[in-house]
Amino acid sequence: KIKDRYSLERFEGDVSAAFIQADADHYLICPTRAIAASLNAQANAHHATRRWWWWSWWWWWGTAAPPPAARRAEAETTRPFRRAFRYVFAHWNDAGCDASLDLGVADARPADTPSDAPLPFASHGSDVSFAFGTDWGPDLLSSDSPTPRKDCPYSDDGRALSDAMMDYWGSFARHGRPHRDNDADAWRLNAARALKGDADGGVANLGDFKAADCAFWASVEDDV
């Protein structure tokens, strides 16, 4: 079943790409998707109960109901039922710093992609420096001692993406919701947010990202 789902035809004959995607879906992407959906379902139920309580209390005392803005502010700051938001980091750092180069999986690309073109994915952990806005630091994949420093300068697209990610993480830490004032669309619950440079499509909601693949893994869970 797994071989059929992640067939070589789907990945244009690339065995490495098929394995990497199946492994990522099974162990990382689909469990993360399920956890986020569960947390948001709990939060929705909790906030629905609180909305009922707000209206009942105000009706009982015969006063006007609180304005919508006040109810939203109260809901956003209620603990412990915070919302969960997902993102897919898909920006290739063209400074030669992506972990795939050290891990030896940089060849996992569609067969018709030129060897000097960016990969169609980013490696695990490659978003960390963008989230902190740092373009240098220790090379964590190096086995040398002491650990050497690695310089990874941003392109213009990369710097803009890093600024956006710092805004998202900062607003999430402050208010429980990732937000930027100049965003064309809001970051929707249960819709993964693509984080890429403008040249690759930029920041956008992905809707039912990996819904079909994750439904497959759920159907074979007892057999794996």
ZILIN-V472713 format. One record per residue. N is the residue number from 1. RES is the residue in one letter. NEAR is the number of other ideal C-beta (glycine too) atoms within 10 Angstrom. D_LAST is the distance of its C-alpha to the last C-alpha in whole Angstrom. Layout:
n=<N/N>
res=<RES/RES>
near=<NEAR/NEAR>
d_last=<D_LAST/D_LAST>
This chain:
n=<1/2/3/4/5/6/7/8/9/10/11/12/13/14/15/16/17/18/19/20/21/22/23/24/25/26/27/28/29/30/31/32/33/34/35/36/37/38/39/40/41/42/43/44/45/46/47/48/49/50/51/52/53/54/55/56/57/58/59/60/61/62/63/64/65/66/67/68/69/70/71/72/73/74/75/76/77/78/79/80/81/82/83/84/85/86/87/88/89/90/91/92/93/94/95/96/97/98/99/100/101/102/103/104/105/106/107/108/109/110/111/112/113/114/115/116/117/118/119/120/121/122/123/124/125/126/127/128/129/130/131/132/133/134/135/136/137/138/139/140/141/142/143/144/145/146/147/148/149/150/151/152/153/154/155/156/157/158/159/160/161/162/163/164/165/166/167/168/169/170/171/172/173/174/175/176/177/178/179/180/181/182/183/184/185/186/187/188/189/190/191/192/193/194/195/196/197/198/199/200/201/202/203/204/205/206/207/208/209/210/211/212/213/214/215/216/217/218/219/220/221/222/223/224>
res=<K/I/K/D/R/Y/S/L/E/R/F/E/G/D/V/S/A/A/F/I/Q/A/D/A/D/H/Y/L/I/C/P/T/R/A/I/A/A/S/L/N/A/Q/A/N/A/H/H/A/T/R/R/W/W/W/W/S/W/W/W/W/W/G/T/A/A/P/P/P/A/A/R/R/A/E/A/E/T/T/R/P/F/R/R/A/F/R/Y/V/F/A/H/W/N/D/A/G/C/D/A/S/L/D/L/G/V/A/D/A/R/P/A/D/T/P/S/D/A/P/L/P/F/A/S/H/G/S/D/V/S/F/A/F/G/T/D/W/G/P/D/L/L/S/S/D/S/P/T/P/R/K/D/C/P/Y/S/D/D/G/R/A/L/S/D/A/M/M/D/Y/W/G/S/F/A/R/H/G/R/P/H/R/D/N/D/A/D/A/W/R/L/N/A/A/R/A/L/K/G/D/A/D/G/G/V/A/N/L/G/D/F/K/A/A/D/C/A/F/W/A/S/V/E/D/D/V>
near=<10/15/9/8/17/21/11/12/8/13/20/13/12/18/10/14/23/21/14/18/20/18/12/15/20/19/11/11/20/20/13/15/21/13/12/17/15/11/16/17/12/14/19/13/11/15/18/11/11/15/13/10/10/16/13/10/12/13/10/8/7/6/9/6/12/15/9/8/8/11/16/12/13/14/18/13/10/14/6/7/17/17/19/16/20/19/18/16/20/19/26/21/22/16/14/9/19/22/17/19/14/14/11/9/18/16/11/19/21/13/9/7/13/7/7/6/11/18/19/13/21/21/21/13/12/19/19/12/20/24/15/13/12/12/18/11/15/11/16/11/13/13/6/7/6/7/13/9/10/17/10/19/12/21/15/10/17/20/15/15/23/22/14/19/23/14/16/22/13/13/16/16/9/9/12/18/15/21/15/16/6/6/15/8/10/13/22/12/16/17/17/22/21/18/22/18/24/11/11/14/10/16/21/16/13/15/10/12/19/20/12/9/19/20/11/20/21/11/11/12/10/6/7/8>
d_last=<10/10/13/15/14/15/17/20/23/21/22/25/24/23/20/20/20/17/15/17/16/12/12/15/13/10/12/15/16/14/14/18/18/17/19/22/22/22/25/27/27/28/31/32/32/34/36/37/38/40/42/43/44/46/48/49/50/52/53/55/57/58/58/56/52/51/51/47/47/48/45/43/44/43/40/39/40/39/36/34/32/32/30/27/28/25/27/25/27/28/31/32/35/37/39/36/34/31/28/27/30/30/26/27/25/28/28/24/27/27/29/32/33/36/35/37/35/33/29/28/26/27/25/23/26/29/30/31/35/35/34/37/39/40/40/41/39/37/35/32/31/34/34/38/40/41/39/40/41/39/41/39/42/41/42/44/40/39/41/41/37/38/41/38/36/38/40/36/35/39/39/36/37/40/39/36/35/35/38/41/44/44/41/41/38/37/33/32/29/26/27/26/29/29/31/33/36/39/39/35/35/36/35/33/31/28/27/24/22/19/19/17/15/14/14/12/9/10/10/6/6/6/4/0>
